[in-house]
Amino acid sequence: MKSKFCKCWKSAVAGFAVLVMADITHAQTVTNPVPNLAISWNLDDWSTVNPTDLAGLAPATNWVDTYLNNINLGLPDNTGATTTMDLGYSSYNTYQVYSYHLGYDANGTANREMLNGFLNAGPAAWSPPVTNTYVSCTNIPYLQYDVVVYFNSDTSGRHASVDNGATTYYFSTMGSAAVNGANALFVPTI
Protein backbone atom coordinates (compact mmCIF):
# COMPACT_ATOMS: atom_id res chain seq x y z
CA MET A 1 0.00 0.00 0.00
CA LYS A 2 1.52 3.31 -1.05
CA SER A 3 0.12 6.55 0.26
CA LYS A 4 1.26 9.97 1.34
CA PHE A 5 -1.09 10.03 4.32
CA CYS A 6 -2.09 7.17 6.56
CA LYS A 7 -5.52 6.98 8.12
CA CYS A 8 -4.81 3.55 9.48
CA TRP A 9 -6.99 0.94 11.06
CA LYS A 10 -10.36 2.31 12.08
CA SER A 11 -11.55 -0.96 13.54
CA ALA A 12 -9.92 -4.28 14.13
CA VAL A 13 -10.91 -7.10 16.40
CA ALA A 14 -7.54 -8.69 17.16
CA GLY A 15 -4.19 -7.36 18.20
CA PHE A 16 -1.09 -6.68 16.27
CA ALA A 17 2.27 -5.18 15.78
CA VAL A 18 2.82 -2.47 13.20
CA LEU A 19 5.75 -2.00 10.88
CA VAL A 20 5.97 1.05 8.61
CA MET A 21 8.66 0.60 5.97
CA ALA A 22 10.05 3.18 3.60
CA ASP A 23 10.56 2.19 -0.03
CA ILE A 24 10.51 -1.59 0.32
CA THR A 25 11.19 -2.90 -3.16
CA HIS A 26 12.14 -6.55 -2.71
CA ALA A 27 11.47 -9.48 -0.39
CA GLN A 28 13.74 -10.00 2.59
CA THR A 29 14.90 -13.26 4.06
CA VAL A 30 13.59 -13.92 7.53
CA THR A 31 16.86 -13.44 9.40
CA ASN A 32 18.49 -10.56 7.49
CA PRO A 33 17.66 -7.08 8.79
CA VAL A 34 15.62 -4.91 6.43
CA PRO A 35 18.01 -2.57 4.53
CA ASN A 36 15.41 0.23 4.39
CA LEU A 37 14.11 2.48 7.13
CA ALA A 38 11.35 0.90 9.23
CA ILE A 39 9.26 2.05 12.19
CA SER A 40 7.99 -0.88 14.28
CA TRP A 41 5.54 -1.07 17.21
CA ASN A 42 4.56 -4.08 19.34
CA LEU A 43 1.68 -4.45 21.80
CA ASP A 44 3.29 -6.31 24.72
CA ASP A 45 1.10 -8.67 26.73
CA TRP A 46 3.53 -11.54 27.41
CA SER A 47 5.10 -10.67 24.05
CA THR A 48 8.21 -8.62 24.71
CA VAL A 49 10.28 -7.54 21.70
CA ASN A 50 13.54 -6.03 23.00
CA PRO A 51 15.21 -3.17 21.07
CA THR A 52 17.98 -5.51 19.89
CA ASP A 53 15.55 -8.27 18.81
CA LEU A 54 14.99 -8.91 15.13
CA ALA A 55 11.30 -9.39 14.25
CA GLY A 56 8.90 -9.16 11.31
CA LEU A 57 8.62 -10.34 7.71
CA ALA A 58 11.01 -7.55 6.77
CA PRO A 59 13.08 -8.07 9.92
CA ALA A 60 13.90 -4.94 11.88
CA THR A 61 15.31 -4.01 15.27
CA ASN A 62 14.46 -1.06 17.54
CA TRP A 63 10.81 -2.03 17.92
CA VAL A 64 8.79 0.16 20.26
CA ASP A 65 7.38 -2.21 22.87
CA THR A 66 4.45 -1.09 25.05
CA TYR A 67 5.93 -2.71 28.17
CA LEU A 68 9.58 -1.76 27.75
CA ASN A 69 9.37 1.83 26.51
CA ASN A 70 5.76 2.62 25.43
CA ILE A 71 6.71 5.51 23.15
CA ASN A 72 3.70 7.06 21.36
CA LEU A 73 5.24 10.27 20.00
CA GLY A 74 8.27 10.48 17.74
CA LEU A 75 8.69 6.71 17.31
CA PRO A 76 12.24 5.66 16.46
CA ASP A 77 13.13 3.93 13.20
CA ASN A 78 15.17 0.73 12.94
CA THR A 79 18.42 2.71 13.26
CA GLY A 80 17.23 4.16 16.60
CA ALA A 81 16.79 7.69 15.20
CA THR A 82 13.69 9.56 16.39
CA THR A 83 11.11 10.21 13.64
CA THR A 84 8.02 12.41 13.40
CA MET A 85 5.63 9.44 13.47
CA ASP A 86 3.07 9.36 16.27
CA LEU A 87 0.87 6.43 17.21
CA GLY A 88 -2.44 6.21 19.05
CA TYR A 89 -4.36 3.09 19.99
CA SER A 90 -7.31 1.90 22.04
CA SER A 91 -9.06 -1.36 22.81
CA TYR A 92 -11.33 -2.93 25.39
CA ASN A 93 -8.25 -4.52 26.95
CA THR A 94 -5.11 -6.45 26.03
CA TYR A 95 -4.66 -10.20 26.09
CA GLN A 96 -2.29 -12.93 24.94
CA VAL A 97 -2.28 -16.31 23.21
CA TYR A 98 -0.21 -17.79 26.06
CA SER A 99 0.29 -16.34 29.55
CA TYR A 100 4.04 -16.78 29.38
CA HIS A 101 6.91 -15.72 27.16
CA LEU A 102 7.33 -18.00 24.14
CA GLY A 103 11.00 -17.17 23.65
CA TYR A 104 12.89 -16.78 20.42
CA ASP A 105 12.07 -18.60 17.22
CA ALA A 106 14.45 -21.34 16.10
CA ASN A 107 15.80 -18.91 13.46
CA GLY A 108 16.76 -16.39 16.20
CA THR A 109 13.98 -13.86 15.55
CA ALA A 110 11.41 -12.68 18.11
CA ASN A 111 8.41 -13.32 15.84
CA ARG A 112 6.65 -15.77 18.21
CA GLU A 113 6.96 -13.20 21.02
CA MET A 114 5.62 -10.45 18.73
CA LEU A 115 2.52 -12.50 17.82
CA ASN A 116 1.68 -13.55 21.40
CA GLY A 117 0.04 -10.34 22.71
CA PHE A 118 -2.87 -8.44 21.17
CA LEU A 119 -5.38 -5.64 21.56
CA ASN A 120 -8.65 -7.32 22.53
CA ALA A 121 -12.15 -6.39 21.32
CA GLY A 122 -15.67 -7.87 20.98
CA PRO A 123 -18.24 -9.07 20.27
CA ALA A 124 -17.99 -10.94 23.53
CA ALA A 125 -19.87 -11.96 26.64
CA TRP A 126 -18.60 -8.94 28.58
CA SER A 127 -20.24 -5.53 28.57
CA PRO A 128 -20.25 -3.70 26.23
CA PRO A 129 -20.85 -6.70 23.95
CA VAL A 130 -19.31 -5.08 20.85
CA THR A 131 -16.14 -3.01 21.01
CA ASN A 132 -13.63 -1.80 18.46
CA THR A 133 -9.87 -1.70 18.52
CA TYR A 134 -8.03 0.96 16.63
CA VAL A 135 -4.48 2.04 15.92
CA SER A 136 -3.70 5.26 14.10
CA CYS A 137 -0.40 6.40 12.63
CA THR A 138 0.15 10.10 11.99
CA ASN A 139 3.05 12.23 10.80
CA ILE A 140 4.66 9.36 8.89
CA PRO A 141 7.97 10.84 7.73
CA TYR A 142 8.20 9.02 4.39
CA LEU A 143 6.70 10.12 1.06
CA GLN A 144 6.24 6.48 0.04
CA TYR A 145 5.86 3.59 2.42
CA ASP A 146 4.28 0.22 3.01
CA VAL A 147 2.33 -0.65 6.14
CA VAL A 148 2.58 -4.22 7.41
CA VAL A 149 0.17 -5.24 10.17
CA TYR A 150 0.61 -8.48 12.12
CA PHE A 151 -2.52 -9.88 13.78
CA ASN A 152 -3.17 -12.76 16.11
CA SER A 153 -5.63 -13.78 18.80
CA ASP A 154 -6.02 -16.45 21.47
CA THR A 155 -8.37 -18.42 19.20
CA SER A 156 -8.42 -19.10 15.49
CA GLY A 157 -11.15 -17.86 13.19
CA ARG A 158 -11.75 -14.42 14.65
CA HIS A 159 -12.72 -12.11 11.80
CA ALA A 160 -11.78 -8.47 11.48
CA SER A 161 -10.80 -5.78 9.05
CA VAL A 162 -8.12 -3.16 8.56
CA ASP A 163 -8.62 -0.06 6.45
CA ASN A 164 -6.46 2.78 5.25
CA GLY A 165 -9.30 5.16 4.46
CA ALA A 166 -9.59 3.91 0.86
CA THR A 167 -9.34 0.12 0.97
CA THR A 168 -10.53 -2.41 3.53
CA TYR A 169 -8.64 -5.67 4.08
CA TYR A 170 -10.39 -8.60 5.79
CA PHE A 171 -8.72 -11.41 7.72
CA SER A 172 -9.22 -14.29 10.10
CA THR A 173 -6.82 -15.05 12.96
CA MET A 174 -4.73 -18.22 13.30
CA GLY A 175 -4.61 -18.32 17.10
CA SER A 176 -2.03 -20.60 18.73
CA ALA A 177 -1.08 -22.19 15.38
CA ALA A 178 0.78 -18.98 14.49
CA VAL A 179 3.19 -19.39 17.42
CA ASN A 180 3.26 -23.13 18.25
CA GLY A 181 5.99 -24.15 15.82
CA ALA A 182 9.72 -23.62 15.97
CA ASN A 183 9.21 -20.40 13.98
CA ALA A 184 6.17 -18.11 13.85
CA LEU A 185 3.82 -18.48 10.90
CA PHE A 186 2.91 -15.44 8.80
CA VAL A 187 -0.09 -15.85 6.50
CA PRO A 188 -0.83 -12.89 4.21
CA THR A 189 -4.28 -11.40 3.77
CA ILE A 190 -5.35 -9.68 0.59
Order of alpha helices (4+ residues) and beta strands (2+ residues): beta-beta-beta-beta-beta-alpha-beta-beta-beta-beta-beta
